[in-house]
């Protein structure tokens, strides 16, 4: 398993504040703890842990962070400015039937 992003609830709150949302525009709920994280990485089944271990919520090591965000009525965003599409600097590779692969 590979993680591209790893957040804590405080980091998610900071992201919401950076885009201009207030505390009343969203609700956050965290689920899981360090033990369930390690159990997930070790491929442990849920029935190998007790209900108390599964239901304990550790805000510093959540497995899942759920957010419900409601767009404010008065929220307006500016239209992004136009940017020219990216194009490669060189010519695309051409297929060489003799060599059996693409060449520049």
JOTAUR-V805967 format. One record per helix or strand of 3 or more residues. SS is the DSSP state (H for helix, E for strand). FROM is the first residue (numbers start at 1). TO is the last residue. Records with the same first field share a line. If there is no record, write none. Layout:
SS = FROM-TO  FROM-TO
//
This chain:
H = 9-18  23-25  34-41  46-48  51-55
E = 26-31  64-69  94-96  101-103
//
